[in-house]
Amino acid sequence: MRRQPDAQQLRLEVTPIRRPEQPPPRRATTSTLGPRLALSPDEAAGVLGVSRDYLDEHVMGELRIVRRGRRILIALSELERWLDRAAARGTVARGA
């Protein structure tokens, strides 16, 4: 013969899961070490004010870059050097 369970044994308590209204804040990805020394090609194109395609076709061949695996880095000083050389050539070409 089976015994009837007590009413307290049958009562289940359901507690709703409370979800935060906003996701937890993400860790900052920027470094507190100082200003950046290098940029990705997309960032470099943005800084120069050109498209990535233009950068690849007309600029990258004249830049010294750093490659590590798939990662490409372009030093800010290299972009400045390229701008100085390109501006000097443009001035000479117009005067000739």
C-alpha positions in Angstrom: 0.0 0.0 0.0 1.3 3.4 -1.0 1.5 6.1 1.4 0.0 9.6 0.5 2.7 12.3 0.5 2.3 15.3 2.8 1.0 18.5 1.3 4.4 20.1 2.1 6.3 17.6 0.1 4.2 18.3 -3.0 4.5 22.0 -2.9 7.1 23.3 -5.4 8.4 26.7 -5.3 9.1 28.4 -8.6 11.5 31.4 -8.5 11.7 33.5 -11.7 15.1 34.2 -13.1 15.9 37.9 -12.9 17.8 39.1 -15.9 19.6 42.4 -15.8 18.0 45.1 -17.8 21.4 46.0 -19.4 24.2 43.6 -20.2 27.2 43.8 -17.9 29.8 46.4 -19.0 32.5 45.1 -21.3 36.1 45.5 -20.4 37.7 48.4 -22.1 39.9 47.3 -25.1 41.9 50.4 -25.2 45.2 50.4 -23.6 46.3 52.8 -20.8 49.9 52.4 -21.9 49.9 55.5 -24.0 49.1 56.6 -27.6 49.0 53.9 -30.3 52.0 53.4 -32.4 50.5 51.4 -35.2 47.1 51.0 -37.0 45.4 48.3 -39.0 45.0 48.9 -42.7 41.3 49.8 -42.2 42.2 52.3 -39.5 45.1 53.7 -41.6 42.7 54.2 -44.6 40.3 56.0 -42.2 43.1 58.3 -40.9 44.2 59.2 -44.4 40.6 59.8 -45.5 40.6 57.2 -48.3 38.9 53.8 -48.9 40.5 50.5 -48.0 40.6 49.7 -51.7 42.5 52.9 -52.5 44.9 52.3 -49.7 45.6 48.7 -51.0 46.0 49.9 -54.6 47.9 53.2 -54.3 49.5 53.4 -50.9 50.4 50.0 -49.4 53.1 49.3 -52.0 55.0 52.4 -50.8 54.7 51.7 -47.1 56.9 49.6 -44.8 54.5 47.4 -42.9 54.7 44.8 -40.1 53.2 41.4 -40.8 52.6 38.8 -38.1 50.5 35.9 -39.3 47.4 37.5 -40.8 47.8 40.7 -38.8 49.1 43.8 -40.7 50.3 46.8 -38.7 51.2 50.2 -40.2 53.2 52.5 -38.0 51.8 56.0 -37.6 55.3 57.4 -38.3 55.3 55.4 -41.6 52.1 57.1 -42.7 53.5 60.5 -41.9 56.7 59.7 -43.8 54.6 58.5 -46.8 52.6 61.7 -46.7 55.7 63.9 -46.6 57.3 62.0 -49.6 54.0 62.0 -51.6 53.5 65.8 -51.0 57.1 66.5 -52.0 56.7 64.5 -55.2 53.5 66.2 -56.0 55.1 69.6 -55.7 58.0 68.7 -57.9 55.7 67.1 -60.6 53.6 70.3 -60.9 56.7 72.5 -61.3 58.2 70.3 -64.0 
